[in-house]
């Protein structure tokens, strides 16, 4: 393998992690959210991402709470610390 192949493999793995984080984080909510801005912080060895209510969130939350008016705005930021495990 040459350097170009290694870089392509790393790029593919990074996209796989971003996709996994977007899917799994969205599953934490009972309403539709948009997950974006997935960033790696080398100084902290962590990944952060933002979560915002989707356009349908207010309607979904209103139905969940019996038709009351609901305001859904702003964003949350999650930070996942990465840990290393040693191979046996």
C-alpha positions as CSV (number, residue, x, y, z in Angstrom):
1,X,0.0,0.0,0.0
2,X,1.2,3.5,-0.7
3,X,0.4,6.8,1.0
4,X,-2.5,7.6,-1.3
5,X,-4.2,4.3,-0.5
6,X,-3.7,4.9,3.2
7,X,-5.2,8.4,3.0
8,X,-8.2,7.0,1.1
9,X,-8.7,4.3,3.7
10,X,-8.6,6.9,6.6
11,X,-11.0,9.2,4.7
12,X,-13.4,6.3,4.3
13,X,-13.1,5.4,8.0
14,X,-13.7,9.0,9.1
15,X,-16.9,9.2,7.0
16,X,-18.1,5.9,8.5
17,X,-17.6,7.4,12.0
18,X,-19.4,10.6,11.1
19,X,-22.3,8.6,9.6
20,X,-22.5,6.4,12.7
21,X,-22.5,9.4,15.1
22,X,-25.2,11.2,13.1
23,X,-27.5,8.1,13.1
24,X,-26.9,7.2,16.8
25,X,-27.2,10.7,18.1
26,X,-30.4,11.3,16.2
27,X,-31.9,8.1,17.8
28,X,-31.5,9.8,21.3
29,X,-34.4,12.1,20.6
30,X,-38.1,11.4,20.4
31,X,-38.5,14.0,17.6
32,X,-36.7,14.7,14.4
33,X,-33.3,16.4,14.7
34,X,-30.6,17.6,12.3
35,X,-27.1,16.5,13.2
36,X,-24.3,18.5,11.7
37,X,-20.8,19.9,12.2
38,X,-19.0,16.7,13.2
39,X,-15.5,17.8,14.1
40,X,-12.5,16.1,15.5
41,X,-10.4,17.9,18.2
42,X,-6.9,16.5,18.2
43,X,-5.9,18.4,21.4
44,X,-8.7,16.7,23.4
45,X,-8.9,13.5,21.3
46,X,-12.6,14.0,21.0
47,X,-15.4,14.4,18.4
48,X,-18.0,17.1,18.8
49,X,-21.2,17.6,16.9
50,X,-24.2,19.9,16.9
51,X,-27.9,18.9,17.1
52,X,-30.8,21.1,16.1
53,X,-34.6,20.4,16.0
54,X,-35.8,19.6,12.5
55,X,-38.6,21.5,10.9
56,X,-41.1,18.9,12.0
57,X,-39.9,18.9,15.6
58,X,-42.5,21.5,16.9
59,X,-45.4,19.5,15.4
60,X,-44.1,16.2,16.8
61,X,-43.6,17.7,20.2
62,X,-47.0,19.4,20.2
63,X,-48.6,16.0,19.4
64,X,-46.6,14.3,22.1
65,X,-47.8,16.8,24.7
66,X,-51.5,16.8,23.7
67,X,-51.6,19.7,21.3
68,X,-49.9,22.5,23.3
69,X,-47.9,25.1,21.5
70,X,-44.2,24.2,21.6
71,X,-41.2,26.3,20.7
72,X,-38.2,24.3,19.5
73,X,-35.1,26.4,18.7
74,X,-31.4,26.5,19.4
75,X,-28.9,23.8,19.2
76,X,-27.1,21.4,21.5
77,X,-23.4,20.4,21.3
78,X,-22.3,16.9,22.1
79,X,-18.6,16.0,22.7
80,X,-17.5,12.4,22.6
81,X,-14.2,11.6,24.2
82,X,-12.2,9.0,22.4
83,X,-10.5,6.2,24.3
84,X,-7.9,3.8,23.2
85,X,-7.9,0.1,24.0
86,X,-4.8,-2.0,23.9
87,X,-4.7,-5.0,21.7
88,X,-4.1,-8.3,23.7
